[in-house]
Amino acid sequence: MPYSSNSELPDSVRGVLPQGAQDIYRKAFNNAFEQYKDPDERRGDKSREQTAHQVAWAAVKKEYEKGDDDNWHKKS
């Protein structure tokens, strides 16, 4: 289930990530959801959606990091 806008993202994502990180998450999720539609392309027995969420978080973590204040900040 690809997301057409950030407002459709799960609360667990929208509630913690700033807007720019949400954009990255949404785009990465949507791309991975399409890329891993074939179960043979996924590791283990993870669902298409689980795999897409993992890829999306990994994409966010390339550009953002969680600070000591528990908020996500763009890496310098």
Backbone as JSON Lines, residues from 0, in Angstrom:
{"i":0,"aa":"M","n":[0.82,-1.18,0.0],"ca":[0.0,0.0,0.0],"c":[0.87,1.25,0.0]}
{"i":1,"aa":"P","n":[1.22,1.72,-1.15],"ca":[2.04,2.95,-1.25],"c":[1.3,4.14,-0.64]}
{"i":2,"aa":"Y","n":[2.08,5.12,-0.23],"ca":[1.53,6.33,0.37],"c":[1.6,7.48,-0.63]}
{"i":3,"aa":"S","n":[0.48,8.13,-0.87],"ca":[0.47,9.23,-1.83],"c":[0.84,10.56,-1.18]}
{"i":4,"aa":"S","n":[0.75,10.63,0.14],"ca":[1.14,11.86,0.84],"c":[1.64,11.5,2.23]}
{"i":5,"aa":"N","n":[2.38,12.43,2.84],"ca":[2.91,12.19,4.18],"c":[1.81,12.03,5.22]}
{"i":6,"aa":"S","n":[0.67,12.62,4.98],"ca":[-0.44,12.51,5.94],"c":[-0.95,11.08,6.04]}
{"i":7,"aa":"E","n":[-0.64,10.24,5.08],"ca":[-1.06,8.84,5.1],"c":[-0.07,7.94,5.82]}
{"i":8,"aa":"L","n":[1.1,8.45,6.14],"ca":[2.11,7.65,6.82],"c":[1.6,7.21,8.19]}
{"i":9,"aa":"P","n":[2.1,6.09,8.7],"ca":[1.68,5.66,10.04],"c":[2.0,6.71,11.1]}
{"i":10,"aa":"D","n":[1.2,6.74,12.14],"ca":[1.43,7.69,13.24],"c":[2.83,7.52,13.83]}
{"i":11,"aa":"S","n":[3.33,6.28,13.85],"ca":[4.65,6.02,14.42],"c":[5.76,6.67,13.61]}
{"i":12,"aa":"V","n":[5.47,7.04,12.38],"ca":[6.44,7.75,11.53],"c":[6.19,9.26,11.61]}
{"i":13,"aa":"R","n":[4.95,9.64,11.39],"ca":[4.59,11.07,11.39],"c":[4.86,11.72,12.74]}
{"i":14,"aa":"G","n":[4.67,10.96,13.81],"ca":[4.82,11.51,15.14],"c":[6.25,11.77,15.57]}
{"i":15,"aa":"V","n":[7.22,11.2,14.86],"ca":[8.61,11.35,15.29],"c":[9.52,12.01,14.27]}
{"i":16,"aa":"L","n":[9.18,11.92,13.0],"ca":[10.08,12.46,11.97],"c":[9.67,13.85,11.5]}
{"i":17,"aa":"P","n":[10.65,14.73,11.27],"ca":[10.34,16.04,10.69],"c":[9.9,15.85,9.23]}
{"i":18,"aa":"Q","n":[9.34,16.89,8.66],"ca":[8.76,16.83,7.31],"c":[9.73,16.29,6.26]}
{"i":19,"aa":"G","n":[10.96,16.78,6.25],"ca":[11.93,16.33,5.25],"c":[12.22,14.85,5.36]}
{"i":20,"aa":"A","n":[12.3,14.35,6.57],"ca":[12.53,12.92,6.79],"c":[11.3,12.11,6.4]}
{"i":21,"aa":"Q","n":[10.13,12.68,6.6],"ca":[8.9,12.0,6.17],"c":[8.87,11.86,4.65]}
{"i":22,"aa":"D","n":[9.33,12.87,3.94],"ca":[9.4,12.8,2.48],"c":[10.3,11.65,2.04]}
{"i":23,"aa":"I","n":[11.46,11.56,2.67],"ca":[12.41,10.49,2.35],"c":[11.77,9.14,2.65]}
{"i":24,"aa":"Y","n":[11.15,9.02,3.8],"ca":[10.52,7.77,4.21],"c":[9.46,7.34,3.18]}
{"i":25,"aa":"R","n":[8.58,8.27,2.83],"ca":[7.48,7.95,1.9],"c":[8.02,7.49,0.55]}
{"i":26,"aa":"K","n":[8.98,8.23,0.0],"ca":[9.52,7.88,-1.31],"c":[10.25,6.54,-1.27]}
{"i":27,"aa":"A","n":[11.03,6.31,-0.23],"ca":[11.76,5.04,-0.11],"c":[10.8,3.87,0.08]}
{"i":28,"aa":"F","n":[9.78,4.09,0.9],"ca":[8.78,3.03,1.12],"c":[8.12,2.67,-0.2]}
{"i":29,"aa":"N","n":[7.65,3.68,-0.91],"ca":[6.94,3.42,-2.17],"c":[7.83,2.7,-3.18]}
{"i":30,"aa":"N","n":[9.09,3.11,-3.29],"ca":[10.0,2.45,-4.22],"c":[10.25,1.0,-3.81]}
{"i":31,"aa":"A","n":[10.48,0.78,-2.52],"ca":[10.74,-0.58,-2.04],"c":[9.5,-1.46,-2.16]}
{"i":32,"aa":"F","n":[8.34,-0.89,-1.93],"ca":[7.1,-1.65,-2.04],"c":[6.96,-2.21,-3.45]}
{"i":33,"aa":"E","n":[7.33,-1.43,-4.43],"ca":[7.29,-1.87,-5.83],"c":[8.44,-2.85,-6.12]}
{"i":34,"aa":"Q","n":[9.62,-2.51,-5.66],"ca":[10.81,-3.31,-5.97],"c":[10.73,-4.73,-5.38]}
{"i":35,"aa":"Y","n":[10.16,-4.87,-4.21],"ca":[10.14,-6.15,-3.52],"c":[8.79,-6.85,-3.57]}
{"i":36,"aa":"K","n":[8.06,-6.66,-4.66],"ca":[6.75,-7.31,-4.78],"c":[6.89,-8.83,-4.93]}
{"i":37,"aa":"D","n":[8.01,-9.28,-5.48],"ca":[8.27,-10.7,-5.63],"c":[8.88,-11.24,-4.32]}
{"i":38,"aa":"P","n":[8.22,-12.21,-3.68],"ca":[8.74,-12.74,-2.4],"c":[10.18,-13.27,-2.5]}
{"i":39,"aa":"D","n":[10.6,-13.72,-3.66],"ca":[11.96,-14.22,-3.83],"c":[13.0,-13.12,-3.71]}
{"i":40,"aa":"E","n":[12.58,-11.87,-3.82],"ca":[13.49,-10.73,-3.72],"c":[13.7,-10.29,-2.28]}
{"i":41,"aa":"R","n":[12.87,-10.8,-1.36],"ca":[12.94,-10.4,0.04],"c":[13.76,-11.39,0.85]}
{"i":42,"aa":"R","n":[14.33,-10.9,1.94],"ca":[15.07,-11.77,2.85],"c":[14.12,-12.42,3.84]}
{"i":43,"aa":"G","n":[14.36,-13.68,4.11],"ca":[13.54,-14.37,5.09],"c":[12.09,-14.45,4.68]}
{"i":44,"aa":"D","n":[11.24,-14.43,5.67],"ca":[9.8,-14.54,5.4],"c":[9.06,-13.23,5.65]}
{"i":45,"aa":"K","n":[9.77,-12.12,5.51],"ca":[9.15,-10.81,5.73],"c":[8.15,-10.49,4.62]}
{"i":46,"aa":"S","n":[7.12,-9.8,5.01],"ca":[6.11,-9.38,4.03],"c":[6.65,-8.23,3.19]}
{"i":47,"aa":"R","n":[5.96,-7.97,2.13],"ca":[6.31,-6.85,1.25],"c":[6.3,-5.54,2.03]}
{"i":48,"aa":"E","n":[5.29,-5.38,2.86],"ca":[5.16,-4.14,3.64],"c":[6.27,-4.03,4.7]}
{"i":49,"aa":"Q","n":[6.58,-5.12,5.39],"ca":[7.65,-5.1,6.39],"c":[8.98,-4.71,5.74]}
{"i":50,"aa":"T","n":[9.24,-5.3,4.59],"ca":[10.48,-5.0,3.88],"c":[10.53,-3.53,3.48]}
{"i":51,"aa":"A","n":[9.43,-3.01,2.98],"ca":[9.39,-1.61,2.55],"c":[9.61,-0.67,3.74]}
{"i":52,"aa":"H","n":[9.05,-0.99,4.89],"ca":[9.26,-0.16,6.08],"c":[10.73,-0.2,6.51]}
{"i":53,"aa":"Q","n":[11.35,-1.35,6.44],"ca":[12.78,-1.46,6.79],"c":[13.63,-0.61,5.87]}
{"i":54,"aa":"V","n":[13.36,-0.68,4.58],"ca":[14.11,0.1,3.6],"c":[13.9,1.59,3.85]}
{"i":55,"aa":"A","n":[12.67,1.98,4.15],"ca":[12.36,3.39,4.38],"c":[13.11,3.93,5.59]}
{"i":56,"aa":"W","n":[13.14,3.16,6.69],"ca":[13.88,3.61,7.87],"c":[15.36,3.72,7.58]}
{"i":57,"aa":"A","n":[15.9,2.78,6.82],"ca":[17.32,2.82,6.47],"c":[17.63,4.08,5.65]}
{"i":58,"aa":"A","n":[16.72,4.44,4.76],"ca":[16.91,5.65,3.94],"c":[16.91,6.9,4.81]}
{"i":59,"aa":"V","n":[16.01,6.96,5.76],"ca":[15.95,8.11,6.67],"c":[17.24,8.22,7.46]}
{"i":60,"aa":"K","n":[17.74,7.09,7.96],"ca":[18.92,7.08,8.81],"c":[20.2,7.48,8.07]}
{"i":61,"aa":"K","n":[20.16,7.5,6.76],"ca":[21.31,7.97,5.98],"c":[21.45,9.49,6.08]}
{"i":62,"aa":"E","n":[20.32,10.19,6.26],"ca":[20.35,11.65,6.26],"c":[19.94,12.28,7.6]}
{"i":63,"aa":"Y","n":[19.32,11.5,8.45],"ca":[18.86,12.01,9.75],"c":[19.35,11.1,10.86]}
{"i":64,"aa":"E","n":[19.47,11.68,12.05],"ca":[19.84,10.88,13.21],"c":[19.04,11.35,14.4]}
{"i":65,"aa":"K","n":[18.83,10.42,15.31],"ca":[18.09,10.74,16.52],"c":[19.04,11.37,17.52]}
{"i":66,"aa":"G","n":[18.7,12.54,18.01],"ca":[19.55,13.28,18.92],"c":[19.35,12.85,20.37]}
{"i":67,"aa":"D","n":[20.18,13.42,21.23],"ca":[20.07,13.16,22.67],"c":[18.72,13.62,23.22]}
{"i":68,"aa":"D","n":[18.08,14.52,22.48],"ca":[16.76,15.03,22.9],"c":[15.61,14.15,22.41]}
{"i":69,"aa":"D","n":[15.96,12.98,21.81],"ca":[14.99,12.04,21.27],"c":[14.25,12.54,20.04]}
{"i":70,"aa":"N","n":[14.72,13.63,19.45],"ca":[14.15,14.13,18.2],"c":[15.1,13.79,17.05]}
{"i":71,"aa":"W","n":[14.54,13.69,15.86],"ca":[15.34,13.39,14.67],"c":[15.83,14.7,14.05]}
{"i":72,"aa":"H","n":[17.12,14.74,13.71],"ca":[17.75,15.94,13.15],"c":[18.54,15.56,11.9]}
{"i":73,"aa":"K","n":[18.56,16.48,10.95],"ca":[19.35,16.27,9.74],"c":[20.81,16.21,10.13]}
{"i":74,"aa":"K","n":[21.53,15.23,9.55],"ca":[22.95,15.11,9.84],"c":[23.7,16.3,9.24]}
{"i":75,"aa":"S","n":[24.78,16.72,9.92],"ca":[25.54,17.87,9.42],"c":[26.53,17.44,8.36]}
